[in-house]
Amino acid sequence: MHNETNKRSVGKKSMPSSSVHSVHKKINPTATAVNICIGAKIVRRFFERSASALQKYDHSAGFKQGETPLDFIKKNYTHHLLEHVQELLFNYCVMNNLCKEARTKNIIYLGDPQLVDIQINTKDSACFSFILNTTHPIEIDDNWHSWAFKSPKRKNYKDIDRQVEYFIEKETENLENYDAQKGISFNDWVRLEIMIVDESGLPLFKNFSQDFWLKISEEHAENSLRDLLLGRKKGDSFQIQDRYLQNYFSPHQKSDDQFQITITHHLPHNHFCFDHLSSHFQLSTVEELHNKLIEVFSYRHDISQRRATAEQALALLLSKHQMELPKPFLDDATQRVLHTVQQNPDYDVYRKQKEFKTWIRQLAEKQLKESLMIDALAYHESITVTPEDLAYFLNNTLRNRTREFLYFEPYIEIRNGLYTLIPEQALFQSCLREKTLNFVIGVLQNKFGRF
């Protein structure tokens, strides 16, 4: 997919040779082009490294393995080497920068970004071109802060209070018994700063690192990175030549890249962090904490008070704002919902219902509109997220009960049954939606607190 000709994209001429640069341009009301460009110095350095790595294994006719001249490899394997470089760059830094560009520039889009072109050669910067399918602007009603809203009430069973008290007591006990010296363990979340280094352990480029999150899987399948992280602590930094990382960043090309890993955050599964919950919802007293937890312990018709509140708030917003969904994207969303439902053990029972297909499509339309609505509100209200917000957000995934606090599930990718690295910027969008929803509910309940 690479192109040897020197086709310059918007913003490439003034880009520093050792940086990553993002630019976007609205093509029409329903499409925005985003270019992620990587400086020529980075491309050339990675090309040289790939050629040196291939030299170790090459046994072209007339040469012994490992003795093929480097110039011969560069000339005769240019296509192969550039494919490796573009794959490495895409997985290492392009997706992080694409997600950041869309979020920080307030681009609301439907479906997945479409990669439409890659321009890369040995003498110039690389440019990855995407199309984001956007909707017509959603005009937010500035009077939404004063809309009447009636929150669902909790059930007045004393047993619910006792359940919350027991939950707090149990998690407090877990914290008291927690031995931080044991370091990272199974089911923990960790934030990793990953930097590619040379044979001497020196960074290839200054400040050219990327942040990823990883949930430490307890599956028995082989995972060398997980095994290297177990027992380590926040602040630890080490260098490795790890097959898992090499395969993650370059799954189709053999690589001997070396990485420096720094653990910048550790979220233990051992205990649920109430400080994080309080920060997430801006709670200041023990009573407020207790009442907030009640929301995920009080159920009516199999729906928690928290989820019912979120659904009613979103329904109110959607009832006051009109939006049209292009049929292709509604079709795609319908297929994604259907795929999720097919994983349910009761799928065969559901699909026999007369209105099953209608229900699936209505659910897909509802979810798509909710995401678009909340994205538009986030940008309208200038709400932003930080790495700390993301830690608060992921803290709620540590217990099945507290997952009810999350209406917009975090982006999680599983490969071969194992949790894999997640670019931090891909998680930020889910976190932003959740933070915005909390803000909306707080405003509608007259508990205004701007983030």
N, C-alpha and C positions, 0 to 999 in steps of 0.2 A: 504494500500500500504506500510505500515511500516513493518520492519523486526526486530524481537527480537534478532536475532543473531548479534554478534559483528563483522561486516564486515568492515574493514578499507579501506578507499579510499586513493588515492594519496594525500599526504600533511596533513593527519589528525593527524599523530603521533606527529608532532612538533607544532601543533596548540594550542595557549593559550586557556584555558577552558572557557574564557569569551569574545571571539572574533568571528568575522565572517571572514572566510578565503576562497579565491577563487583561484582555480588552473585550468589550461587547458592543454590538451595534444592532439596533432594532431594524429588522428587514421590512416587516409589515406589522399590522396590529396583532397578528397571531404567531409571529416567529421572531426570535432574537438569535443572532449569531454571537457565539463566544469563542474567542481564540485564546488558547493557552500556549505561550511561546517560551521556549527554553533557550537560553543564550548559546551562541556558537562555541564559546570556550568549554561549556559543559558537554555539548554534543561531541566535540572533538576528543575531549578527555575520555569520555565513555567509549567512543569508537576505538581509541588506542588501547584501552583496557580490554575490550572485547577481542581485539585482534591478538593481543598478547595471550589471553586465555585460550583462544582457539589454537594458537601456535603449539601449545603444550600437548594437544591431542591429535593434531593434524598429521597425516602421513600421506601427503600427495605423492603422486608418481615421481620417482626420482629423488625423494627425500626420506630420510629416516624420521620416525615419529619424534616430534619435538624439535626437529632441525630445519623445518621449512622456513625460509627467510620471511621476515615480517612484512617486507614490501610486497612479496609475492602473495601473501595472505590478504593484505589490504586491497590489492588490485583484483584478485580473483574471487574474493568472498565479500565484496562490498555489499551486495544485496543482503546476504545472510547477516552480516555484522550490523547493518543499519536496522534490520528487523529486530535484532536483539536489543539494540539501543532504544528503539521506539517503544518496545514492550516494557523494558525496565523503567523508562521515564513515565510511561502511562500509569503503571501501577505504583510507582514510588511517589510521584509528585503531581501528576496531571489531575487526578480525581480530587485530591485535596484542594487544589487551586480552583478547579471548576466549581465545586460546591461553595467555596468561599466567595467567588466572584458573584454567583447567583444570589447568595444570601445578603452580602454587603451592598450589592447594587440593586436590591429590592426587585429581583426578577422572579415573578410568579409563573411557574411553568407546569405543564401537564405531562404526565408520563415520564419516561426516562430520557435523558439527553441523548441526542443522536450524533454519533461521531461520523462526520461526512467527509473528512479529508485529513491526511497527515502529510505535511511537507517536511522532508528531512534529507539532508545530504551531509557530506563530510566537511564542507567549508562554511556552512551557514547555520543559523539557529534552526531549531525544530519548531514546527507550529502544528498544534492539534486543533482542528476546527469542529465545533459542535453547533447544532441547531437546537434551541430550546423552544418547544411549542407553547406559546403563551395564550392567555385569554384576553378578551377585551377588558380594560381597566374596570375594577369594581369600585364604584363611588360609595365610600363609607358615609353613612348618615352621622353627622357630627352630634346629633342629639341622642345617640345610643346610650350615653352615660346616664341619662335620666329615664330610660324605659322602665316600666313596671315589670318586676320579676318576682315570682313567688317560688322560693326554693323548696324542694321536697323535704319533708320532715323525717327525722329519725324515728325509729320505733322506740316506744317508751318501756322497753323491757330492761329490768335491772340486770339481767344476765349479760346484756351487751356491755354494760359498764364493767362488769366483773371480767369479761373477756379482754377488754382493753387494759384493765389494771394488770391482769395476768401477763398480757403481751409486754407491757412496759417493764414489769418486774422481771420477766424471763430474759428480755434483751439487755436489761441493765446488769443482770447477773452474768450474761455472756460476756459483756464488756469488762466486768470486774475480773473475770477469769481468763481474759484474753492475754496471751503471751506474745507481745509484739516481736520478741526476739526470734520467734519461729519463722518470721517472714511470710512470704507469699505462699498461699495454700490453694487447694482446689476450690473452684467456684468464685474466687476473688476476681475483681476487676483491676487491671493495671493499665496505666498510661505510659507509653514508651516513646521516647525521642530516639529516632533511628537516623544514623548518619553513615554514609558509605565512606570507607577509608581506604588508603592505599596499602601496599605491602608492608610499609613501615609503621602503619597504624595512625597515620596523619590524615586529617579530613581532606577529601579531594578538593572541596571548596569551602571557604569560610561561610558560616551561617546557612549552609545548604543541608538542613535537617528537616525531617517530617515527623509529625506526631500521629500516633496510632493508639487505639485501645484494644485490649484483648481480654476476653473472659477465659480464665484458666479452666479448661475442660478436665473432668475427671474420667473421661472415657479411656478405655485401655488402648485405643489406637495409638500408634507411634506419633509423637509430636516433639521434635527435638527442642524447639524454642520453649515450649511449656516446661519441659524437663530442666532446661537451663535456668528458668525463672523461679522454679519452686525453691523456697527457702531464702531467696534474696529479699532485699528491703528497699524501700523508697530511698532514692539518692544513690543507689549502687549504679556504677557505670562499668561496662566491660566490653571487650572486643571479641567477636566470634566470626568464624567462617562456617555458617550454619546452612545446612541443606534445606531446612524448612523455609527460611527467609529467601534463599536463592530461588526456590521454586515458586514462592509467593510473588516475587517481583518479576521473575522471568520463567513462567511455567512451561514455555515451549522451546527454550534455548538453554543449553548447558552453561553454567556460570560458576566462577570461583570467587565472586565478590565477597569482600569482608566488611563487616558492619560494626559500628559502635552503638551499643544500646545503653540508654540512660533511663532508669525507672523514675519517672517524675510524679507519679501518683499511685497510691495503693488503696483500694477500697475492699476491706476484708469482708468475706461472707460470714465470718464468725458471729458478728453481731450487727443488728440494724442500728444505724446512727441517728439518734433523735435530734442531735444538733443540726445535721444535714436537713432533716425534715422541717425543723423550725425555720431554717434559713430559706428553704424552698418555698414555704408558705408564709413567711414573715410572721411567725408565731413568737410571742414574747413571754407567755406565762405557761405554767404547768396545766392550768385549766384549758387554755387554748389548744395545747398539744393533745390533751385528752379528748376534747370535742372534735378535733380534726381526725383523730384515729377512729372515733365513733363512725365517721362517714364511710369507712371501709369495712366496718363490722356490722352495720345496720343494713339489712337486706329486705326488699319487698318485691315479691314476684321474681326472685332470683336475680335481682339487679340491686347493686349497692347504692346507698344514698349518694355517694360521690359520683358514680357513673350517671345516675338519674339526673343529678344537678348539671353535669357537663352536657348531657344530651339535651336537656331543656334550654340551657343557655345557648347552645349552638342552633337549636331549632328556632329560637327567637331571632337570632341574627339572620338566619337564612330566610325567615318569613318576611323580613324587612328589606332584603337585598335580592335582586333578581340576577341570575346568571345563566348563560346557555353553555351546555357542554357539547363540543363537537362529537358526532357519533363515533368516529374511530377511537377516540380516547375513552369514551364510555364503554365501548366494546372491549377494549383492553382491560379496563378496570373490572368489568364484569368477569372476564376470564381469570383475573387474579383472585377475586373473591371466590369464584367457583373452585379454584385450585386449593384455597385455604379450607373451604368447607369439605372438600373431598378427603382431607386429612382427619376429619372428625369420625369417630367410630360409628356414629349414628347417620352417616351420610346416606346409606341405602334407604333408611327410613324417610329422610328429608326429601330425597329426589323423587319419591313416589307421590308426593303431595301435588295436587293439581296445579297450584299456583307457585310451585318451586322456582321455575325460571323467572317469573315476574318478581318474586321476593329477592332473588339474587341480583337482578338488575337494579331494583330499587335500592338495595343496600349499597351496591357499587356507586350509584349516583349520589346517595347520601354521603358516603365517605369522601368522594371526590370533591363535592361541594363544600363539605366541612373543612377540608384541607386548604382549599382555595380561599375560603372565607377567613380562616384564622391567619393564613399567610398575609392576606391583604391588611388585616387589622394590625398584625405585628409591625408592618412597615408604616402604616398610618399613625400608629402610636409611638413609633421610634423605639421599640423594645429591642434590646440586644442581649446576647448571652456571652458568658465567660466560661473558661475551663472549670471554675468553681461551680457554676450553675450545672454544668454537665455532670459533675460528681454528685451533686444533690439529686439530679435526675436519675442517674444510674443506681443510686442508693435505694430507690424505690423498687428496683428489680430484684433486690436481694431476698425478698419474701413474697410468697404467693399472695398473701393478703394485701401487702402494700403495693403490689402491681396494679391494684384497682385505682391507685392515685394517677396512673398513667393512662390517658385517653389515646394519646398518639404514641404508639409503641416505638422504641428505639430501633434504628436500622441495625440489624444483626445479620451477618452472613455466616453460613455454615457450609463447609466443604468436607466431603467424605465423612460426614457425621461429627465433625469437630468445629468448634468455634474458631474463626480465623481472624486475622488482623482487620480492624475497621478504621479507615481514615477518619481522623477526628472531625474533620469538617462535614463528613457525611452524617455524623451523629448530631451535629449542632442544629440541623434543621428540625429534627424531632424535638430536641430540647427547646428550641425557640417556640415551636407550636405549643408545647405544654406550658411554658412560662406565660405565653400570651393568653392561653385559656384560663390559667389561674388568675391573671390580671382581669380578664373579662368577668369571671365569676365574682371576684372581689368587688369590682365596680357595681355590678348588678345587685349585689347583696349589701351595698352601701358600706363596704369595708375598703374604701379606696386606698390603694397604695401603689403608686407608680414605680415601676422597676427601673 
